[in-house]
Each structure stands twice: as C-alpha cells, then as structure tokens.
Amino acid sequence: MTDDDRTRPTDPPVRTLPTAAVACEPLWHLMYRYWFWGWLFLDANTGDLLRRAAAWRHNVRQRAHLPVYMRRWLAALVVSAAVAAGIETLLEARVAAAVFYTGAVLCSVVQVIAGIAWAFLREP
C-alpha cells in the first residue's frame, strides 16, 4: 500500500442536504409509520408474474422489520394492562379500567396479525 492509497478517499464525500431540501413529514404520518407496518410492503397480487414475484421477494425482505413493530405493540399492551390493573385495584373504577383493558385487547389483536404475517412471510 502506497502513501497515495492511504491519503485518497475510497468513497466520494458525503454532501449534506440543505435544510430546505429535507422533507418535513406531518406528525400524524410519522406516528402512523411508527405504529403500523403496512407502508413497508407491496401488493403481491397485482401486475404480471415478474412484478408479483418481485413484490413477494420485497415483502420477504421487509419481514425483518416486523419484530420491531411487535415489540412496540407488546410494550403498549403491557402498559395498557398495567394501567388498567392499577386503576381497577387502587381506584376501584371498573369502567375506567375497561377502557384500558380494551386497548390491551386491541394491542394483542395487532400482535397476532403481525405474528401471522411474520410467520408466513418467508422463503418457500
């Protein structure tokens, strides 16, 4: 290795984008992308055979992100159930606890859907 090889960068310099070029997403869009994974996947039922196969391969690669979403929903489930149990035992307010129990049940439904998608999205 010569001195010229050590001093020359192998990659082109990274240019930062000007602040005007950075897209500002609305908060609701960021929250949707944080909690729901539908935007990661492509429809594998449209197009010709090659497009469907490419969409399937894309979806199989995106499967790796589902456990992250499952952990987020698991955390929401645990927090909702803990708040509901705390309200029910400490305040004896069963109606208020039912709201949080309902949220925990909805979180578990999302968990099941994500788990099924994760289980079936694999290489055949």
BELURVEN-V748445 format. One record per residue. N is the residue number from 1. SS is DSSP state (helix for helix, strand for strand, loop for the rest). OMEGA is omega in whole degrees, -180 to 180 (NA if undefined). Layout:
N|SS|OMEGA ; N|SS|OMEGA
//
This chain:
1|loop|-179 ; 2|loop|178 ; 3|helix|180 ; 4|helix|179 ; 5|helix|-179 ; 6|helix|-176 ; 7|helix|-180 ; 8|loop|177 ; 9|loop|179 ; 10|loop|180 ; 11|loop|176 ; 12|loop|-180 ; 13|loop|179 ; 14|loop|179 ; 15|loop|177 ; 16|loop|179 ; 17|loop|173 ; 18|loop|-175 ; 19|loop|179 ; 20|loop|-177 ; 21|loop|-180 ; 22|loop|-178 ; 23|loop|177 ; 24|loop|178 ; 25|loop|176 ; 26|loop|-176 ; 27|helix|-179 ; 28|helix|179 ; 29|helix|177 ; 30|helix|178 ; 31|helix|177 ; 32|helix|-179 ; 33|helix|178 ; 34|helix|-174 ; 35|helix|-174 ; 36|loop|-172 ; 37|loop|-176 ; 38|helix|-179 ; 39|helix|-180 ; 40|helix|-169 ; 41|loop|178 ; 42|loop|178 ; 43|loop|-179 ; 44|loop|-180 ; 45|loop|-179 ; 46|loop|179 ; 47|loop|179 ; 48|loop|-174 ; 49|helix|-179 ; 50|helix|179 ; 51|helix|178 ; 52|helix|178 ; 53|helix|178 ; 54|helix|178 ; 55|helix|178 ; 56|helix|179 ; 57|helix|177 ; 58|helix|-179 ; 59|helix|178 ; 60|helix|177 ; 61|helix|-180 ; 62|helix|178 ; 63|helix|-178 ; 64|helix|-179 ; 65|helix|-176 ; 66|helix|178 ; 67|helix|177 ; 68|helix|178 ; 69|helix|179 ; 70|helix|177 ; 71|helix|178 ; 72|helix|-179 ; 73|helix|176 ; 74|helix|177 ; 75|helix|178 ; 76|helix|178 ; 77|helix|-179 ; 78|helix|-180 ; 79|helix|180 ; 80|helix|-180 ; 81|helix|179 ; 82|helix|178 ; 83|helix|179 ; 84|helix|179 ; 85|helix|178 ; 86|helix|179 ; 87|helix|-177 ; 88|helix|-177 ; 89|helix|-175 ; 90|helix|-176 ; 91|helix|-178 ; 92|loop|178 ; 93|loop|-174 ; 94|helix|-180 ; 95|helix|178 ; 96|helix|178 ; 97|helix|-180 ; 98|helix|178 ; 99|helix|-179 ; 100|helix|175 ; 101|helix|177 ; 102|helix|176 ; 103|helix|179 ; 104|helix|178 ; 105|helix|178 ; 106|helix|176 ; 107|helix|179 ; 108|helix|176 ; 109|helix|178 ; 110|helix|177 ; 111|helix|-179 ; 112|helix|179 ; 113|helix|179 ; 114|helix|179 ; 115|helix|178 ; 116|helix|178 ; 117|helix|180 ; 118|helix|-178 ; 119|helix|-175 ; 120|helix|177 ; 121|loop|176 ; 122|loop|-179 ; 123|loop|180 ; 124|loop|NA
//
